[in-house]
Amino acid sequence: LLDHLRRAADGVPLLVRTLALRAVLLLTVATAASFGDVPLAAHQVTSTVWSTLVFALDAIAIAAQALTGRALGAGDAPAVRRATTLMMRWGLWSGVAVGVLVALVHRVLPAAFTQDPDVRSAIAAALLVVAVSQPLAGVVFVADGVLIGAGDGRWLAVASTVTLIAYLPMLLLAREVGQGRTAPEAMVVLWIAFSGFMLVRWGTLWWRLRGDGWLVTGASR
């Protein structure tokens, strides 16, 4: 029973991390809703596209997670560093490739979701911001995968909570700036704020990875 309780307790930090990230997404939707029906509809489509891109980039993060766990379990910290550097490069360049693709189709893709010209324009504007932010997203997802693979759940829980708190003033500012603007302008403001969240998240992950506190090898893990 105690062993089962310990295993359950080990999963609590990752649950906290996930809840913090979900809260970010819900608060972003709430902000989009405050702008009106057209921005909300545009945000729904844009967030769906963004989520699809997440699945594509997350494939590299899953690989990073597996490589990290395997190397740390074998007690090979240098191999973890090498794999992390390699996966980060893959994440960055995959993000660049995905971003270029989104930029190329940002005016065409909205037609697959709606015939409303106002919603189409708002989606297209938001997708441009999404395209620019994809290289950042690529390295964020890989870094997150590395730390999950390292079993660094407690730190991830704290970092995600801090990032959520840091995102709140960005959302409030976006809501203030976006009120009364056209739907495309409001979407650009909102997705710039969301990119700000990703930037803060990257900062916390980078800070952790630059040290050695997460590199716990062998049975001590």
Residue pairs with C-beta under 8 A, 6 or more apart in sequence:
10 153
11 153
12 153
12 157
13 153
13 154
13 156
13 157
14 148
14 153
14 156
14 157
16 157
16 160
16 161
17 153
17 156
17 157
17 159
17 160
20 157
20 160
20 161
20 163
20 164
21 160
21 164
23 164
24 163
24 164
24 167
24 197
25 47
27 167
27 168
27 171
28 43
28 47
28 171
28 190
28 193
28 194
29 40
29 43
29 44
29 47
31 171
31 174
31 175
31 178
31 190
31 193
32 39
32 40
32 42
32 43
32 44
32 186
32 187
32 190
33 40
34 175
34 179
35 175
35 178
35 179
35 181
35 183
35 186
35 190
36 183
36 186
38 116
38 118
38 119
38 122
38 183
39 122
39 178
39 183
39 186
39 187
39 190
41 114
41 116
41 119
41 122
42 119
42 122
42 123
42 126
42 183
42 187
43 126
43 187
43 190
45 110
45 113
45 114
45 119
45 123
46 123
46 126
46 127
46 130
46 187
46 191
49 102
49 109
49 127
49 130
50 130
53 98
53 102
53 130
53 134
53 137
54 137
54 141
56 94
56 98
57 91
57 94
57 95
57 98
57 134
57 137
57 138
57 141
58 141
58 145
60 87
60 90
60 91
60 94
60 138
60 141
60 142
60 145
61 87
61 91
61 141
61 142
61 144
61 145
62 145
63 87
63 145
64 83
64 84
64 87
64 91
64 142
64 145
64 146
64 149
65 145
65 146
65 148
65 149
66 149
67 80
67 83
67 87
67 149
68 80
68 83
68 84
68 145
68 146
68 149
68 150
69 149
69 150
69 151
71 77
71 79
71 80
71 83
72 80
72 149
72 150
72 151
72 215
72 216
72 217
72 218
72 221
73 217
73 218
73 221
74 217
74 218
75 217
75 218
76 217
77 212
77 215
77 217
80 146
80 150
80 215
81 215
84 142
84 146
84 209
87 142
87 145
87 146
88 139
88 142
88 143
90 138
90 142
91 138
91 139
91 141
91 142
91 143
92 135
92 138
92 139
93 135
93 138
94 138
95 134
95 135
95 136
95 137
95 138
95 139
96 134
96 135
96 138
98 134
98 138
99 130
99 131
99 132
99 133
99 134
99 135
100 131
102 109
102 127
102 130
102 131
102 134
103 127
103 128
103 131
103 132
106 124
106 127
106 128
106 131
107 124
109 123
109 124
109 127
110 119
110 120
110 121
110 123
110 124
110 127
111 120
113 119
113 123
114 120
114 123
118 183
119 183
121 183
121 184
122 183
122 184
122 186
122 187
123 187
124 184
125 184
125 185
125 187
125 188
126 184
126 187
126 188
126 190
126 191
128 188
129 187
129 188
129 191
129 192
129 195
130 191
132 195
133 191
133 194
133 195
133 198
136 195
136 198
136 199
136 202
137 198
139 202
140 198
140 201
140 202
140 205
143 202
143 205
143 206
143 209
144 156
144 205
146 209
147 155
147 156
147 205
147 208
147 209
147 214
148 156
150 214
150 215
150 216
151 216
151 221
152 208
152 214
155 208
155 213
155 214
159 201
159 204
159 205
159 208
160 201
162 204
163 197
163 200
163 201
163 204
166 197
166 200
167 193
167 196
167 197
167 200
170 193
170 196
170 197
171 193
173 193
174 189
174 190
174 192
174 193
177 189
178 185
178 186
178 189
178 190
179 186
181 189
208 214
